[in-house]
Amino acid sequence: MNMKKVMLMGVLALGMSLGAMAQDNGQSYMLSTGDLYQGMSRAIPAGRVVVPYGLEVSFEKTVHLIFPAPIRYVDLGSNALVAGKADEGGGAENVLRVKAAVRDFERESNLSVICDDGSFYSFNVKYADEPEMLSIEMKDFLAHVDGRLPSNRADIYFKELGNESPVLVKLMMQTIYQNNKREVKHIGAKQFGLRFQLRGLYAHNELLYFHTQIDNESNMPFGVDFVSFKVVDRKIAKQTAIQERVLQPLRAYHQVMQVRPNGKERTVFALEQFALTEDKQLEVTLYERNGGRTLTFYLQNEDLIRARRIDNLKLMW
């Protein structure tokens, strides 16, 4: 065998060994040689994979998935499936209806859902004439599973929350609610046998958290319509607000619909951080559903700048 053939065989052997194995940070892994991947590739670690749930659907019956938060995004793997939120006519934002668009489809499909709290759910979907489960309540995204967080956790961000993770926003609101500390004692309103007050004001990463409480000291239930946040002129806030700017809460934790007689309820609202000039103030108003009772309290800029930082707040899971 001549020298050229020996050298050629050596180069081929070296290329084959490099093609079969590569080194990365001291770890070796096999390189794919199939048609699916070209060049260097390695398997995604199991801990980074969102494990899908198994789901059966039918052409004749509707499967309902009940999520712990409003649905933000739905993706169907194929046109063999049809899905939609059950929110027509003011219905439920957190319920998804799923059906088969064609009978007896053979190839398995998939379904993905993202909720307002940043949770991500993945499903492998197959056809069944009689699905075993027609109404399924998905586990709360923040709940523990055998001492561990569920695999549907994800760092999903939404534009309106800026640089804040929806997961962290929900955790902070939940922690503020469960701690239930009265950090503010001078802001509130009392009228009609009702008391509407601010218990705490917190700031974190360009968001403000308002912890409010409604005390119903009357013998009639109080139906909550909504709570509004407006920036108004200080001189005319109690008369007619000529210039006002409505601030929409980004999130609300434990938003209540009714306060029973001689009962109390608390809610935590998250708003985008803002500042007030000397001639402006924040007007927070509680409106009654199908009634005329309203209560309003006001915050000045000095109240906002005293918002408690919650960087060191111990989050409650």
SULQUIUR-V714436 format. One record per residue. N is the residue number from 1. SS is DSSP state (H for helix, E for strand, - for the rest). PSI is psi in degrees with one decimal (NA if undefined). D_FIRST is the distance of its C-alpha to the first C-alpha in Angstrom with 1 decimal. Layout:
{{N;SS;PSI;D_FIRST} {N;SS;PSI;D_FIRST}}
//
This chain:
{{1;-;128.2;0.0} {2;-;170.3;3.8} {3;H;-36.5;6.7} {4;H;-39.8;8.4} {5;H;-39.1;6.6} {6;H;-44.0;7.0} {7;H;-39.7;10.5} {8;H;-41.4;11.3} {9;H;-36.5;10.9} {10;H;-42.3;13.0} {11;H;-42.1;15.6} {12;H;-41.8;16.0} {13;H;-40.2;16.5} {14;H;-42.1;19.0} {15;H;-39.7;20.8} {16;H;-39.8;21.2} {17;H;-38.1;22.7} {18;H;-34.0;25.0} {19;H;-24.9;26.1} {20;H;-23.5;27.1} {21;E;142.5;29.0} {22;E;159.7;30.9} {23;E;137.4;33.1} {24;E;110.9;36.8} {25;-;38.1;39.3} {26;-;-1.5;37.4} {27;E;137.9;37.2} {28;E;148.1;34.2} {29;E;154.2;34.5} {30;E;144.4;32.5} {31;-;142.1;32.0} {32;-;141.3;33.2} {33;-;4.4;30.9} {34;-;-174.8;33.8} {35;-;-18.4;35.9} {36;-;-42.3;38.8} {37;-;141.2;37.3} {38;-;133.8;34.9} {39;-;-158.5;33.0} {40;-;135.4;34.0} {41;-;155.2;37.0} {42;-;161.5;38.5} {43;-;142.8;41.3} {44;-;129.9;44.9} {45;-;144.6;46.4} {46;H;-32.4;49.0} {47;H;-13.8;51.7} {48;H;4.0;51.5} {49;-;128.4;51.9} {50;-;108.5;55.4} {51;-;124.7;55.6} {52;-;152.1;57.3} {53;E;153.2;60.3} {54;E;134.0;60.5} {55;E;132.6;63.2} {56;E;138.3;64.6} {57;E;160.9;66.6} {58;-;160.3;68.7} {59;-;-29.5;70.1} {60;-;-21.6;73.6} {61;-;153.3;73.9} {62;-;132.5;73.4} {63;E;132.6;71.5} {64;E;127.8;72.9} {65;E;123.4;70.9} {66;E;114.7;73.2} {67;-;156.7;71.6} {68;-;-0.7;73.2} {69;-;159.6;73.3} {70;-;144.2;73.7} {71;E;131.0;70.8} {72;E;-35.8;69.2} {73;E;138.8;66.2} {74;E;134.3;65.0} {75;E;131.0;61.8} {76;E;136.2;61.2} {77;-;-24.9;57.7} {78;-;169.4;58.7} {79;-;7.8;61.8} {80;-;-11.3;62.2} {81;E;152.3;64.2} {82;E;137.2;67.4} {83;E;155.0;68.8} {84;E;153.2;71.6} {85;E;143.6;73.6} {86;-;57.3;77.0} {87;-;12.2;78.9} {88;-;136.9;80.9} {89;-;31.8;84.5} {90;-;33.9;84.0} {91;-;-148.3;82.0} {92;-;126.7;79.4} {93;-;-14.5;76.6} {94;-;13.6;74.6} {95;E;129.6;74.4} {96;E;127.4;71.7} {97;E;136.0;72.2} {98;E;134.0;69.2} {99;E;165.9;69.1} {100;E;131.9;66.8} {101;-;-22.4;67.1} {102;-;152.5;66.0} {103;-;142.7;66.5} {104;-;41.3;63.8} {105;-;140.0;60.9} {106;-;-42.6;57.7} {107;-;132.3;55.2} {108;-;139.6;55.9} {109;E;-171.4;57.0} {110;E;166.1;57.8} {111;E;135.1;60.6} {112;E;141.4;60.8} {113;E;134.6;64.0} {114;E;133.7;64.9} {115;E;167.0;68.3} {116;-;-24.0;70.5} {117;-;7.0;69.8} {118;-;3.6;66.1} {119;-;145.8;65.1} {120;E;128.6;62.2} {121;E;136.7;62.2} {122;E;139.6;59.4} {123;E;138.1;59.9} {124;E;126.8;57.8} {125;E;131.0;60.1} {126;E;162.6;60.3} {127;E;143.4;63.0} {128;-;133.3;65.6} {129;-;-39.7;68.8} {130;-;88.5;70.6} {131;-;140.0;69.0} {132;-;-32.5;69.7} {133;-;125.0;70.8} {134;-;-26.7;72.8} {135;E;117.1;74.0} {136;E;124.3;71.6} {137;E;117.0;72.5} {138;-;144.7;69.5} {139;-;143.6;69.5} {140;-;134.1;70.6} {141;-;-30.2;67.7} {142;-;1.5;68.9} {143;-;152.2;69.7} {144;E;148.8;67.8} {145;E;105.5;65.9} {146;-;41.4;65.8} {147;-;-0.3;66.1} {148;E;158.7;63.3} {149;E;148.0;63.5} {150;-;160.2;62.7} {151;-;-4.3;59.3} {152;-;8.0;61.1} {153;-;146.6;61.6} {154;-;149.5;60.2} {155;-;72.9;60.7} {156;-;130.4;62.1} {157;-;147.4;64.2} {158;-;147.6;67.0} {159;H;-41.7;68.2} {160;H;-19.0;71.9} {161;H;3.7;71.0} {162;-;-125.1;69.1} {163;-;9.5;66.8} {164;-;137.0;68.1} {165;-;135.4;66.4} {166;H;-30.9;68.7} {167;H;-47.0;67.7} {168;H;-38.2;69.1} {169;H;-46.5;72.2} {170;H;-40.2;73.0} {171;H;-42.0;72.5} {172;H;-43.4;74.8} {173;H;-41.4;77.5} {174;H;-40.8;77.3} {175;H;-43.2;77.6} {176;H;-42.6;80.5} {177;H;-44.6;82.3} {178;H;-33.7;81.7} {179;H;-39.5;82.7} {180;-;50.5;85.9} {181;-;138.0;87.1} {182;-;95.2;90.0} {183;-;-24.5;88.9} {184;-;130.8;91.4} {185;-;1.5;95.1} {186;-;5.1;96.9} {187;-;119.6;95.5} {188;E;178.6;96.8} {189;E;148.2;99.6} {190;E;125.9;102.2} {191;E;155.2;104.4} {192;-;27.7;105.4} {193;-;17.3;104.8} {194;E;151.8;101.1} {195;E;126.7;99.2} {196;E;116.3;96.0} {197;E;158.8;94.3} {198;E;119.7;91.2} {199;E;-29.5;89.9} {200;E;152.4;86.9} {201;E;124.6;84.9} {202;E;154.7;81.3} {203;E;139.2;78.6} {204;E;124.5;74.9} {205;-;55.1;72.2} {206;-;19.6;74.5} {207;E;147.6;76.2} {208;E;138.6;79.8} {209;E;120.6;80.8} {210;E;118.5;84.4} {211;E;108.6;85.7} {212;E;159.7;88.9} {213;E;139.9;91.4} {214;E;123.2;94.2} {215;E;120.9;97.2} {216;E;101.3;99.4} {217;-;7.7;102.8} {218;-;176.4;104.6} {219;-;11.3;105.3} {220;-;143.2;103.4} {221;-;149.8;99.7} {222;E;114.2;98.0} {223;E;122.8;95.5} {224;E;122.0;92.9} {225;E;-63.6;92.1} {226;E;168.9;89.8} {227;E;126.7;89.7} {228;E;148.9;89.5} {229;E;119.5;88.3} {230;E;142.0;89.8} {231;E;117.6;90.1} {232;E;167.4;93.7} {233;E;134.5;96.2} {234;-;-34.3;98.0} {235;-;-27.5;101.4} {236;-;13.2;101.5} {237;-;-32.6;99.2} {238;-;-1.5;102.2} {239;-;-101.0;103.8} {240;-;118.5;101.7} {241;-;104.0;98.1} {242;-;-44.8;97.9} {243;-;120.0;94.5} {244;E;153.5;92.1} {245;E;119.4;88.4} {246;E;131.3;87.2} {247;E;122.8;84.3} {248;-;124.2;82.3} {249;-;137.0;81.1} {250;-;-33.9;77.3} {251;E;155.6;77.5} {252;E;129.7;80.3} {253;E;128.5;80.0} {254;-;52.9;82.6} {255;-;122.8;84.4} {256;-;153.6;87.7} {257;-;-24.3;89.8} {258;E;144.5;92.9} {259;E;119.9;94.7} {260;-;161.0;97.0} {261;-;135.2;100.7} {262;-;31.9;100.9} {263;E;176.9;97.1} {264;E;150.1;94.4} {265;E;149.4;90.9} {266;E;150.1;88.3} {267;E;146.2;85.5} {268;E;123.0;82.8} {269;E;141.4;82.0} {270;E;126.6;79.1} {271;E;155.5;79.7} {272;E;137.8;77.8} {273;-;140.7;79.0} {274;-;169.3;81.7} {275;-;158.3;84.5} {276;-;138.1;88.2} {277;-;172.9;90.3} {278;-;-28.3;93.7} {279;-;8.7;95.5} {280;E;156.9;93.2} {281;E;160.9;92.9} {282;E;126.3;91.0} {283;E;120.0;93.1} {284;E;119.2;91.9} {285;E;133.8;94.0} {286;E;125.4;94.1} {287;E;140.4;95.3} {288;E;141.1;96.9} {289;-;126.2;95.8} {290;-;35.2;98.7} {291;-;173.8;101.0} {292;-;2.9;102.4} {293;-;123.0;101.7} {294;E;145.2;99.4} {295;E;138.5;98.7} {296;E;136.6;97.2} {297;E;164.3;96.2} {298;E;148.4;95.0} {299;E;142.1;92.5} {300;-;172.4;92.6} {301;H;-33.2;89.7} {302;H;-26.5;90.6} {303;H;-40.0;90.0} {304;H;-42.3;86.5} {305;-;-12.0;85.5} {306;-;9.6;86.5} {307;-;136.1;84.0} {308;E;131.3;82.4} {309;E;137.6;78.7} {310;-;28.7;76.8} {311;-;-35.2;73.5} {312;-;11.4;74.3} {313;-;130.7;75.7} {314;-;112.1;74.4} {315;-;140.5;73.1} {316;-;121.0;74.1} {317;-;NA;71.7}}
//
